[in-house]
């Protein structure tokens, strides 16, 4: 049986693939002070992004909110604002 978190992640992914926007709560402080834990964010699937953009990365286990710090031909480097020196 799937846990509720996995089911919610699947629903978010499905809605984003349909071109819809999704609201989700941020659960960590990785984007502090820009986005506080418990904040609601609205996300949508984008075709492109740029250095400085805040993006949501879907992993096999969760979603990660980070800022794009560098874009190369084959790689996008992201970091939470809390860890930016």
Secondary structure, DSSP 4 states (H G I P E B T S, - for coil): ---HHHHHHHHHHHHHHTT--EEEE--SSTTTTTS-TT-EEEE---S---TT-EEEEE-SS-EEEEEEEEE-SS-EEEE-GGG--
